[in-house]
Amino acid sequence: MTHVDLSARVQTVERGDNERFYDLIARFGEITGTPVLINTSFNVRGEPIVCTPEDAFRCFMRTEMDVLVVGDFMLLKTEQTAEADSGDIDEIFPMD
């Protein structure tokens, strides 16, 4: 993933830095053959950065994300109720 100007900020993690995150990346690599995750700001253009679990859930439900992981909890979009969706993100925060 790159920025609009095609730049990127590649970050690495060693097991001693964050064992849990390192193990997640390693396991993802075992499953997919690609031990790389994209780490990006959690927000939609025009919307403030997600700061709370409630913000995260709201953003998750209004976008095309399939899965949301917060701490030890994993939510699949397909398992959420329609009532949990609170609007189309494009109508609330139009793209610039």
Beta strands, then each sheet from edge to edge (+ up, - down):
strand 1: 67-70
strand 2: 73-76
sheet 1: 1+ 2-
end
